Amino acid sequence: MRSRRLDYSESTRSALVDSAVELFTKRGYAGTSLDEIAKRARVTKGALYHHFSGKQALFEAAFDQVESLVYDRLDKIVNGDGTPWERALAGLNAFIRACLDPAYQRIAIHEAPVVMGWERWREAEERCSFGLVRSGLQSLIDAGEVEPVPVEVTARLLFGALSSAATEIASSPDPKKVGAQIEDVIVRMLVRLRRTEPDVSIG
């Protein structure tokens, strides 16, 4: 059986991360203090330091939470119902919508490369997102939906395009408009990879 102390510890950590996500989204990393995070979570600063070594560690937990929410949403779509082509387009649309979310914009796109360092941020992004891009592309090829392009190279190019798209959307004064434009361009790119004739060898 789980102990009451363990439940309390986990709920305290969860409250701190939720508080951090909200405050980092509103004020950014530099504009948010640990005192404010602890106060909003209704815990002592000592309790905060019991779970996190400092502000950066708490930011990274907030980043992981924001990234995980997006990843889980995309994973369900990419590995869900529908044809591989339908899932790919639905996944792209969900990613564009995620880029419009204020928490994802501020924490995952704007703040994380600076706070975590570009290399660590890129590694985290690849760990979360690249596998989905690669598996989605592989499914399209296996189903005969697109030409049998080199998977690793093409997935890297698509991943780079999506990363740049996220930055463009988050930095735009009109993110919805830019998001729609980017979605249209990427769909056009994918259409160019589609087979014009069905692959009779599939199945």
Wavefront OBJ file of the C-alpha trace (Angstrom):
o trace
v 0.000 0.000 0.000
v 1.092 3.534 -0.692
v 1.927 5.570 2.383
v 0.155 8.819 3.149
v 3.550 10.516 3.292
v 4.350 9.406 -0.279
v 0.981 10.671 -1.525
v 1.583 14.016 0.188
v 5.090 14.243 -1.249
v 3.854 13.594 -4.781
v 0.978 16.057 -4.445
v 3.414 18.697 -3.156
v 5.738 18.160 -6.098
v 2.808 18.265 -8.521
v 1.544 21.516 -6.989
v 5.000 23.077 -7.320
v 5.329 22.069 -10.973
v 1.814 23.314 -11.795
v 2.607 26.597 -10.061
v 5.897 26.888 -11.941
v 4.226 26.252 -15.302
v 1.657 28.969 -14.634
v 4.151 31.571 -13.404
v 6.855 30.839 -15.979
v 4.183 31.142 -18.670
v 2.984 34.522 -17.378
v 6.276 36.103 -16.288
v 9.070 34.075 -17.839
v 12.015 32.485 -16.063
v 13.795 35.706 -15.096
v 10.597 37.337 -13.842
v 9.600 34.493 -11.536
v 11.002 33.848 -8.055
v 11.026 30.634 -6.053
v 9.186 32.443 -3.270
v 6.316 33.203 -5.646
v 6.177 29.605 -6.871
v 6.123 28.215 -3.331
v 3.466 30.723 -2.265
v 1.216 29.909 -5.211
v 1.633 26.176 -4.546
v 0.824 26.820 -0.861
v 3.963 25.100 0.372
v 7.027 26.297 2.259
v 10.242 27.154 0.502
v 11.838 24.320 2.481
v 9.373 21.902 0.887
v 10.326 23.277 -2.512
v 14.017 22.607 -1.851
v 13.131 19.101 -0.679
v 11.981 18.335 -4.235
v 14.126 20.632 -6.356
v 17.738 21.788 -6.036
v 16.877 25.237 -7.341
v 15.075 27.340 -9.904
v 16.571 25.671 -12.969
v 15.655 22.193 -11.753
v 12.090 23.365 -11.217
v 12.032 24.953 -14.668
v 13.164 21.683 -16.221
v 10.345 19.862 -14.432
v 7.893 22.439 -15.807
v 9.395 21.976 -19.277
v 9.040 18.188 -18.994
v 5.396 18.535 -18.001
v 4.558 20.845 -20.900
v 6.450 18.647 -23.376
v 4.861 15.458 -22.041
v 1.338 16.816 -22.460
v 2.025 17.614 -26.120
v 3.829 14.316 -26.706
v 1.002 12.256 -25.210
v -1.553 14.073 -27.342
v 0.456 13.534 -30.534
v 1.293 9.930 -29.680
v -2.396 9.051 -29.375
v -3.061 10.564 -32.801
v -0.036 9.156 -34.640
v -0.675 5.664 -33.259
v -4.458 5.920 -33.216
v -7.320 5.277 -35.625
v -7.445 6.152 -39.308
v -5.093 5.624 -42.225
v -1.418 6.610 -41.842
v -2.064 9.625 -44.088
v -5.043 10.762 -41.995
v -3.053 10.295 -38.785
v -0.105 12.246 -40.198
v -2.299 15.222 -41.131
v -4.145 15.085 -37.798
v -0.809 14.945 -35.956
v 0.475 17.955 -37.872
v -2.672 19.903 -37.044
v -2.383 18.977 -33.352
v 1.261 20.089 -33.307
v 0.380 23.453 -34.863
v -2.360 23.916 -32.249
v 0.114 23.024 -29.491
v 2.393 25.785 -30.767
v -0.448 28.247 -30.145
v -0.659 27.262 -26.472
v 0.845 30.018 -24.276
v 2.602 27.569 -21.911
v 4.215 25.641 -24.758
v 5.227 28.857 -26.509
v 6.781 30.512 -23.486
v 8.360 27.527 -21.722
v 9.239 25.013 -24.461
v 10.056 27.378 -27.321
v 11.200 30.742 -25.930
v 12.664 30.047 -22.498
v 14.005 26.473 -22.620
v 16.868 27.023 -25.115
v 18.191 29.850 -22.924
v 17.612 28.312 -19.485
v 18.650 24.752 -20.351
v 21.223 25.580 -23.015
v 20.644 24.922 -26.701
v 22.197 21.439 -26.769
v 20.247 20.072 -23.777
v 17.042 21.633 -25.080
v 17.596 20.099 -28.529
v 18.278 16.693 -26.996
v 15.064 16.919 -24.976
v 13.075 17.957 -28.047
v 14.479 15.072 -30.067
v 13.772 12.625 -27.267
v 10.137 13.742 -27.178
v 9.308 14.516 -30.792
v 11.731 13.011 -33.289
v 10.588 9.438 -32.660
v 7.008 10.390 -33.509
v 8.069 12.047 -36.766
v 10.156 9.023 -37.717
v 7.493 6.437 -36.856
v 4.811 8.462 -38.659
v 6.944 8.646 -41.791
v 7.746 4.932 -41.598
v 4.023 4.142 -41.364
v 3.348 6.237 -44.468
v 6.045 4.376 -46.394
v 4.959 0.945 -45.141
v 1.368 1.676 -46.198
v 2.491 2.779 -49.654
v 1.127 6.274 -49.029
v 4.396 8.019 -49.881
v 7.467 7.229 -51.944
v 10.103 5.057 -50.198
v 12.358 7.966 -49.242
v 15.332 7.501 -46.854
v 13.572 7.453 -43.498
v 16.269 8.853 -41.213
v 17.276 11.744 -43.479
v 13.693 12.675 -44.379
v 12.554 12.464 -40.761
v 15.428 14.775 -39.754
v 14.395 17.292 -42.411
v 10.751 17.174 -41.332
v 11.724 17.459 -37.673
v 13.875 20.499 -38.467
v 11.026 22.076 -40.403
v 8.615 21.514 -37.510
v 11.092 22.945 -34.989
v 11.505 26.062 -37.133
v 7.736 26.248 -37.544
v 7.262 26.245 -33.769
v 9.672 29.173 -33.410
v 8.003 31.118 -36.224
v 4.550 30.645 -34.704
v 5.664 31.552 -31.177
v 7.497 34.672 -32.399
v 4.756 35.965 -34.690
v 2.429 38.862 -33.811
v -0.292 36.781 -35.515
v 0.440 33.165 -34.484
v -2.863 31.734 -35.765
v -2.311 33.118 -39.251
v 1.292 31.940 -39.379
v 0.297 28.544 -37.975
v -2.294 28.086 -40.732
v 0.242 29.118 -43.379
v 2.855 26.716 -42.044
v 0.379 23.849 -41.869
v -0.612 24.481 -45.487
v 3.024 24.539 -46.664
v 3.982 21.343 -44.836
v 0.900 19.528 -46.169
v 1.895 20.612 -49.676
v 5.392 19.232 -49.069
v 3.979 15.909 -47.887
v 1.624 15.731 -50.878
v 4.653 15.969 -53.152
v 5.941 12.763 -51.538
v 2.683 10.871 -52.089
v 2.594 8.038 -54.595
v 0.677 8.891 -57.753
v -0.129 5.204 -58.262
v -0.854 2.605 -55.589
v 2.037 0.308 -54.746
v 0.789 -3.165 -55.734
v 3.544 -4.795 -53.689
v 2.023 -3.530 -50.426
v -0.031 -6.219 -48.712
l 1 2 3 4 5 6 7 8 9 10 11 12 13 14 15 16 17 18 19 20 21 22 23 24 25 26 27 28 29 30 31 32 33 34 35 36 37 38 39 40 41 42 43 44 45 46 47 48 49 50 51 52 53 54 55 56 57 58 59 60 61 62 63 64 65 66 67 68 69 70 71 72 73 74 75 76 77 78 79 80 81 82 83 84 85 86 87 88 89 90 91 92 93 94 95 96 97 98 99 100 101 102 103 104 105 106 107 108 109 110 111 112 113 114 115 116 117 118 119 120 121 122 123 124 125 126 127 128 129 130 131 132 133 134 135 136 137 138 139 140 141 142 143 144 145 146 147 148 149 150 151 152 153 154 155 156 157 158 159 160 161 162 163 164 165 166 167 168 169 170 171 172 173 174 175 176 177 178 179 180 181 182 183 184 185 186 187 188 189 190 191 192 193 194 195 196 197 198 199 200 201 202 203
